[in-house]
């Protein structure tokens, strides 16, 4: 149903867009509007175009009413309230226009030219002109919001968003300007009796009985829509009354809050009713995955995910304990925890679940630190220290990203990065060594650029190790970030510290070299005792990491 509603909405959006473009031609002339209308009618007023258009209208309206009935709570973000409100107003506002144009063309044989429409809306019924302009703007806004909720989930949307937003704003503005210009031109032309005679001849005679039939169609159209809307309201009230006597389902959250919900309500409904902040970028349509939750209790009684939900969960690499809150309708008690913050964006919906909910992964960990930076900072003004550090972090961060790594955090003047989160340990080890090579090259360039600001060139120590760690999105509020915890992290940090003893630039464990499939035997090798490890660890020691062979191309 969601796909059918989306397709119908896109068809209607295209229809409204062509209507606005036709209006905008009024900026040129009334004649241009009439020429544009001929093209517009050739597309939409033919057997195929008519079936597609009115089928889309019927499908979209019925599915919107059905979704409104299915909602278990009317608590929702303001953007959804506006979109639904606009959608419910449109049939009431547009029915008169539809009957007066297409309806009267079919019933009375009236040729509904722009001259006919503008003479009605500018001369006979100027109040209707204002309402129809409002309806057209609301239709465009309603469709644009729906299109935005869908497209913002696409990875490429950010690149084209400014252009799309400009078009969305410009389109109704040009249409209204064209409508006003066309109306003013028509008013001037109506002063010419010859033009009036030609206009009447073009429109054709209107039989009063047929006009009355059109008014009746408008009346019954509003009655039918009002009845459908009333049935939705009565259906919700009736369902509520029945469910008061039904077995209630308790949804418990990780912080201890709980709420009793009727069977058939979604977990997202429960969150909204209870006031639990819960992300839902797509508005609960099962597209974005940002509402996903971890089910810690009651998993065995859950209904199986639909094919649509399964597809989204597969896209983000979710575990068996992960479900979409907007699609999960529990039949028994359960305990859940939202996996993303309430401020999650569409981009978060494309991230693999391993980086959010936590998972054990074998990754390569890199630590880097500036040598003797404390002594340097004590001799410099704070401004100079911050300037140098920012230049350093930009260089090191760029080197990590170009090699395919992911920055974990900056710690003082140190850097921690992870490699292989989205690939495997072998690829991660190659990327980490390549990252060290690029960091060393970048440092040389940085020292050259800052030679007038530094008493002596910056020196760094880098340590790399590989092992199984727990990777996840950890922290609180704005300080949340993807990080790793485990003994290999501590080992990598201690390898970095060994550079001080060896007066070297890079210390890399033998495990990393073996996984990466590279031969480092030409470099100095030692078996070292690492605090926290029972067994000695073989390491390779390099004085200049920039001499390494390129392993990963940007």
C-alpha positions in Angstrom: 0.0 0.0 0.0 2.8 2.4 0.8 4.3 1.9 -2.7 0.9 2.4 -4.3 0.4 5.6 -2.3 3.9 6.8 -3.3 3.3 6.1 -7.0 -0.1 7.8 -7.0 1.4 10.8 -5.2 4.2 11.2 -7.7 1.6 11.1 -10.6 -0.4 13.8 -8.9 2.7 15.9 -8.2 3.7 15.8 -11.9 0.1 16.8 -12.7 0.3 19.8 -10.4 3.7 20.7 -11.7 2.5 20.8 -15.3 -0.5 22.9 -14.1 1.8 25.4 -12.4 4.0 25.6 -15.5 0.9 26.3 -17.6 -0.1 29.1 -15.2 3.4 30.6 -15.3 3.1 31.1 -19.1 0.7 34.0 -18.2 3.8 36.0 -17.6 4.3 35.9 -21.4 0.7 36.3 -22.5 -2.8 34.9 -22.3 -2.2 33.4 -25.7 0.9 31.5 -24.4 -1.3 30.1 -21.6 -3.8 28.8 -24.2 -1.0 27.2 -26.2 0.4 25.6 -23.0 -3.1 24.4 -22.2 -3.3 22.5 -25.5 -0.2 20.6 -24.6 -1.4 20.1 -21.0 -4.8 18.6 -22.2 -3.0 16.4 -24.8 -1.2 14.7 -21.9 -4.0 14.5 -19.3 -7.3 14.8 -21.1 -7.2 11.6 -23.2 -8.4 8.1 -22.2 -5.1 6.9 -20.9 -4.1 10.2 -19.2 -7.6 10.4 -17.6 -7.4 6.9 -16.2 -4.0 7.5 -14.8 -4.9 10.9 -13.3 -8.2 10.0 -11.7 -7.0 6.6 -10.7 -4.1 8.3 -8.9 -6.5 10.7 -7.2 -8.8 7.9 -6.0 -6.0 5.7 -4.9 -4.2 8.5 -3.1 -7.3 9.8 -1.3 -8.5 6.3 -0.2 -5.0 5.3 1.0 -4.6 8.5 3.0 -7.9 8.0 4.7 -7.0 4.4 5.4 -3.7 5.4 6.9 -5.4 7.9 9.0 -7.8 5.2 10.3 -4.9 2.9 11.0 -3.0 5.4 13.1 -3.3 4.5 16.8 -2.3 7.9 18.0 -2.7 11.4 16.5 0.4 12.6 18.2 3.0 13.2 15.5 5.6 15.8 14.5 4.4 19.1 13.1 5.6 18.3 9.6 3.2 15.3 9.5 0.3 17.3 10.9 0.8 19.9 8.2 1.0 17.4 5.4 -2.1 15.5 6.5 -4.0 18.7 7.1 -3.2 20.0 3.6 -4.2 16.7 2.2 -7.6 16.7 3.8 -8.3 20.3 2.8 -7.5 19.7 -0.9 -10.5 17.6 -1.9 -12.8 20.2 -0.4 -11.0 23.2 -2.1 -10.4 21.5 -5.5 -13.7 19.8 -6.1 -15.3 23.1 -7.3 -12.4 23.7 -9.7 -12.5 20.1 -11.1 -16.3 20.3 -11.6 -16.2 23.7 -13.2 -13.5 22.7 -15.7 -13.3 19.0 -16.5 -16.8 18.3 -15.1 -18.6 21.0 -17.1 -16.6 20.0 -20.2 -17.9 16.5 -19.9 -21.5 17.4 -18.7 -22.2 20.5 -20.7 -19.6 20.5 -23.5 -18.1 23.7 -22.3 -14.7 24.5 -23.7 -12.9 25.4 -20.5 -10.2 27.6 -22.0 -8.0 29.9 -19.9 -10.3 32.7 -21.1 -13.3 30.9 -19.5 -11.4 30.0 -16.3 -9.9 33.5 -15.8 -13.2 35.3 -16.6 -14.9 33.2 -13.9 -12.2 33.6 -11.3 -11.3 37.2 -12.0 -14.7 38.7 -12.9 -17.6 36.4 -11.9 -16.2 34.9 -8.7 -13.0 36.6 -7.6 -13.4 35.0 -4.2 -13.2 31.6 -5.8 -10.0 32.8 -7.6 -8.3 33.4 -4.2 -9.4 30.0 -2.9 -8.2 28.2 -6.0 -4.9 29.9 -5.8 -4.6 28.8 -2.2 -5.6 25.3 -3.1 -2.9 25.1 -5.8 -0.3 26.3 -3.4 -1.4 23.8 -0.7 -1.4 21.0 -3.3 2.1 21.9 -4.3 3.2 22.2 -0.6 1.5 18.8 0.2 3.2 17.1 -2.7 6.6 18.7 -2.1 6.6 17.6 1.6 5.8 14.1 0.6 8.5 14.1 -2.1 11.0 15.5 0.4 10.2 12.8 3.0 10.9 10.2 0.3 13.9 11.7 -1.4 15.8 12.8 1.6 16.5 9.1 2.3 18.4 8.9 -0.9 22.2 9.1 -0.5 22.5 11.6 -3.4 19.8 13.9 -2.1 22.2 16.3 -0.3 24.0 17.2 -3.4 20.9 18.2 -5.3 18.8 19.5 -2.4 19.6 23.2 -2.9 18.5 23.1 -6.5 15.3 21.2 -5.7 14.4 23.6 -2.9 14.9 26.5 -5.2 12.6 24.9 -7.8 10.0 24.1 -5.2 9.8 27.7 -4.1 10.1 29.3 -7.5 7.4 27.1 -9.2 4.3 28.4 -7.3 5.7 32.0 -7.3 6.0 32.0 -11.1 2.6 30.3 -11.4 0.8 32.9 -9.2 2.6 35.8 -11.1 1.5 34.2 -14.4 -2.1 33.8 -13.1 -2.2 37.4 -12.0 -0.7 38.7 -15.3 -3.1 36.5 -17.3 -6.1 37.7 -15.3 -5.1 41.4 -15.8 -4.7 40.9 -19.5 -8.1 39.2 -19.7 -9.8 42.1 -17.9 -8.3 44.6 -20.4 -9.4 42.4 -23.3 -13.0 42.2 -21.9 -13.4 45.9 -22.7 -13.3 44.9 -26.4 -16.8 43.7 -27.5 -15.3 41.8 -30.4 -13.1 39.8 -28.0 -16.1 39.1 -25.7 -18.0 37.7 -28.7 -15.1 35.5 -29.7 -14.7 34.3 -26.1 -18.3 33.3 -25.8 -18.2 31.5 -29.1 -15.1 29.6 -28.1 -16.5 28.6 -24.7 -19.8 27.5 -26.2 -23.4 27.8 -24.8 -24.1 26.6 -21.3 -27.5 25.0 -20.7 -29.0 25.9 -17.3 -30.1 22.3 -16.7 -26.6 21.0 -17.4 -25.0 23.7 -15.2 -27.4 22.5 -12.4 -26.2 18.9 -13.0 -22.7 20.2 -12.4 -23.7 21.9 -9.2 -25.3 18.6 -8.1 -22.1 16.7 -8.9 -20.1 19.2 -6.8 -22.6 18.8 -3.9 -22.5 15.0 -4.0 -18.7 15.0 -4.3 -18.4 16.9 -1.1 -21.0 14.7 0.6 -19.1 11.5 -0.4 -15.7 12.9 0.8 -17.3 14.1 4.0 -18.9 10.7 4.5 -15.6 8.9 4.0 -13.9 11.2 6.5 -16.7 10.7 8.9 -16.4 6.9 8.6 -12.8 7.2 9.4 -13.6 9.2 12.6 -16.4 6.8 13.6 -14.2 3.8 12.8 -11.5 5.1 15.1 -14.0 5.8 17.9 -15.5 2.3 17.5 -12.1 0.6 17.5 -11.1 2.5 20.6 -14.3 1.4 22.4 -13.7 -2.3 21.4 -10.1 -2.2 22.4 -10.8 -0.9 25.9 -12.1 -4.4 26.7 -9.3 -6.2 24.8 -6.0 -7.6 26.1 -3.5 -4.7 26.3 0.1 -5.0 25.3 2.7 -3.4 27.6 5.7 -1.8 25.9 8.6 -1.2 28.3 11.6 1.0 27.5 15.2 0.6 28.6 14.8 3.5 31.1 11.9 1.8 32.8 9.1 3.8 31.3 6.2 1.7 30.1 2.8 2.1 28.4 -0.2 -0.2 27.8 -1.2 -0.3 24.2 -4.0 -2.0 22.3 -2.9 -4.9 20.0 -2.3 -3.5 16.5 -0.6 -0.3 17.6 3.0 0.1 16.6 6.0 0.6 18.9 6.3 4.1 17.3 2.7 4.8 18.3 3.6 3.8 21.9 6.6 6.1 21.9 4.6 9.0 20.7 1.7 8.4 23.0 4.1 8.1 26.0 6.2 11.1 24.9 9.4 9.1 24.4 11.7 10.9 21.9 11.9 8.6 18.9 13.4 9.3 15.5 11.3 8.7 12.4 12.6 10.6 9.4 10.2 9.1 6.9 7.2 9.7 9.1 6.6 6.0 10.0 6.4 4.7 6.4 9.1 2.0 6.9 11.6 3.5 4.6 14.3 5.3 6.6 15.2 2.7 9.4 15.9 5.6 11.8 13.1 4.4 14.2 14.7 0.9 14.6 14.7 -0.6 18.1 16.5 -3.4 19.9 14.0 -5.9 21.3 15.5 -7.2 24.5 12.5 -9.1 25.9 9.4 -10.6 24.2 11.2 -11.3 21.0 9.8 -14.8 20.7 6.2 -13.7 20.4 6.8 -11.0 17.8 5.1 -11.3 14.4 7.6 -11.8 11.5 8.7 -8.7 9.7 7.0 -8.0 6.3 9.0 -8.1 3.1 9.3 -4.3 3.1 10.6 -4.2 6.7 13.0 -7.1 6.0 14.4 -5.3 3.0 15.1 -2.1 5.1 16.6 -4.1 8.0 18.8 -6.0 5.5 20.0 -2.7 4.0 21.4 -1.6 7.4 22.8 -5.0 8.4 20.5 -5.2 11.4 20.6 -8.2 13.8 17.7 -10.5 14.5 16.9 -8.5 17.6 16.4 -5.3 15.6 13.0 -4.2 14.3 11.5 -1.1 12.8 9.3 0.6 15.5 6.9 2.0 12.8 6.2 -1.5 11.5 6.3 -3.6 14.6 2.8 -4.3 16.0 3.4 -6.5 19.1 0.8 -8.9 20.2 2.4 -9.5 23.6 4.5 -7.6 26.1 8.0 -6.6 25.1 10.9 -4.4 26.1 12.6 -2.2 23.6 15.3 0.5 23.3 15.6 2.9 20.4 19.0 2.5 18.6 19.3 6.0 17.2 18.9 9.3 18.9 15.7 11.4 18.4 17.8 13.8 16.4 18.8 11.2 13.8 18.9 12.3 10.2 18.3 10.6 6.9 22.0 9.9 6.6 21.8 7.8 9.8 19.3 5.6 8.0 22.0 4.5 5.6 24.6 3.5 8.2 25.2 -0.1 8.9 23.6 -1.2 12.1 27.0 -2.5 13.4 28.1 1.1 13.9 25.0 2.0 15.9 23.8 -0.9 18.0 27.2 -2.4 18.7 28.8 -5.5 17.5 32.0 -7.5 17.9 34.3 -6.9 14.9 37.9 -7.6 14.1 39.4 -4.2 13.1 42.7 -2.5 12.9 43.3 0.3 15.4 45.7 3.2 14.8 47.0 5.7 17.4 49.1 8.7 16.5 50.6 11.3 18.8 52.8 14.4 18.4 56.2 14.1 20.1 57.2 16.8 22.7 54.1 18.9 21.9 53.6 19.9 25.5 57.0 21.7 25.5 56.0 23.4 22.2 52.7 24.6 23.6 54.2 26.1 26.7 56.3 28.4 24.6 53.5 29.5 22.2 50.4 31.7 22.6 47.1 29.8 22.8 46.1 31.1 19.4 49.3 29.7 17.8 48.8 26.3 19.5 45.2 26.0 18.3 46.3 27.1 14.8 49.0 24.4 14.6 46.8 21.7 16.0 43.9 22.4 13.6 46.4 22.2 10.7 47.7 19.0 12.1 44.3 17.4 12.7 43.1 18.4 9.2 46.2 16.7 7.7 46.0 13.6 9.8 42.2 13.3 9.4 42.5 13.6 5.6 45.1 10.9 5.5 42.9 8.5 7.5 39.9 9.1 5.3 41.8 8.9 2.1 43.1 5.5 3.2 39.6 4.3 3.9 39.6 4.6 7.7 37.2 6.2 10.1 38.3 8.8 12.6 37.3 7.7 16.1 38.4 10.7 18.1 41.0 13.4 18.7 42.6 13.0 22.2 44.5 16.1 23.1 47.2 16.1 20.4 46.5 12.5 19.6 44.4 10.7 17.0 42.6 7.4 17.1 41.3 5.8 13.9 39.6 2.5 13.0 40.0 0.5 9.8 38.0 -2.3 8.5 34.6 -1.6 10.1 32.7 -2.0 6.9 35.2 -4.5 5.2 37.3 -7.1 6.9 40.4 -7.4 9.1 42.7 -8.0 6.1 41.5 -5.0 4.2 41.5 -3.0 7.4 45.1 -3.8 8.2 46.2 -2.8 4.7 44.2 0.5 5.0 45.8 1.2 8.4 49.3 0.8 7.1 48.4 3.0 4.1 46.9 5.5 6.5 50.2 5.6 8.5 52.1 6.2 5.2 49.8 9.0 4.2 50.1 10.6 7.7 53.9 10.6 7.4 53.8 12.2 3.9 51.2 14.7 5.1 53.4 15.6 8.1 56.4 16.4 5.9 54.2 18.7 3.8 52.8 20.3 6.9 56.2 20.9 8.4 57.2 22.6 5.1 54.2 24.8 5.1 54.6 25.8 8.8 58.4 26.0 8.9 58.1 29.7 9.7 55.7 29.0 12.6 57.5 26.1 14.2 60.8 26.2 16.2 61.5 22.7 14.9 59.5 20.2 12.7 56.7 18.3 14.2 57.4 14.6 14.9 54.7 11.9 15.4 54.6 8.4 16.7 52.1 5.9 15.2 51.0 2.5 16.6 48.9 -0.1 14.8 47.4 -3.3 16.1 44.5 -5.6 15.1 42.0 -7.6 17.1 38.4 -8.3 18.1 36.8 -5.3 19.7 33.3 -4.0 20.4 32.4 -1.3 17.9 29.3 0.9 18.4 27.9 4.4 18.6 28.7 5.3 22.2 28.4 8.4 24.3 25.6 10.8 25.2 23.7 13.4 23.1 26.0 15.5 21.0 29.1 13.6 22.3 28.0 10.3 20.8 30.5 8.9 18.3 31.5 5.6 16.7 34.2 4.1 18.8 35.8 0.7 19.8 36.6 -0.8 23.2 38.7 -3.9 24.0 42.2 -5.0 24.7 43.4 -4.5 21.1 42.7 -0.8 21.5 44.9 -0.6 24.6 47.6 -2.5 22.8 47.6 -0.2 19.8 47.9 2.8 22.2 50.9 1.2 24.0 52.6 0.4 20.6 52.3 4.1 19.8 54.1 4.9 23.1 57.0 2.6 22.2 58.1 5.0 19.5 59.5 7.2 22.3 61.8 4.3 23.3 62.8 3.4 19.8 63.0 7.0 18.5 60.9 5.8 15.6 57.8 6.9 13.7 55.8 3.7 13.4 55.4 0.6 15.5 53.2 -2.0 13.9 52.4 -5.4 15.3 53.3 -8.6 13.4 49.6 -9.5 13.4 48.8 -6.5 11.3 51.6 -7.2 8.8 50.5 -10.8 8.5 46.8 -9.9 8.0 47.8 -7.2 5.5 49.9 -9.7 3.5 52.9 -7.5 3.4 56.6 -8.3 4.2 58.1 -6.0 6.7 61.1 -8.2 7.5 63.6 -5.6 6.1 62.7 -3.4 9.0 63.8 -3.8 12.6 61.8 -6.4 14.6 61.4 -6.9 18.3 59.5 -9.1 20.7 58.0 -6.8 23.3 56.2 -7.1 26.5 52.9 -5.2 26.4 51.2 -4.4 29.7 48.0 -6.3 29.9 49.1 -9.2 27.6 50.3 -12.5 28.8 52.4 -13.3 25.7 55.1 -11.1 24.1 54.1 -9.4 20.9 56.3 -9.2 17.8 56.4 -5.7 16.3 58.1 -4.0 13.4 59.7 -0.6 13.9 60.0 1.9 11.1 61.8 5.2 11.4 60.0 6.7 8.4 56.5 5.4 7.5 56.4 7.5 4.3 58.9 4.9 2.8 56.3 2.2 2.8 54.8 1.0 -0.5 51.4 2.4 -1.4 48.8 -0.2 -0.5 45.4 1.6 -1.0 44.6 4.1 -3.7 42.3 7.0 -2.8 
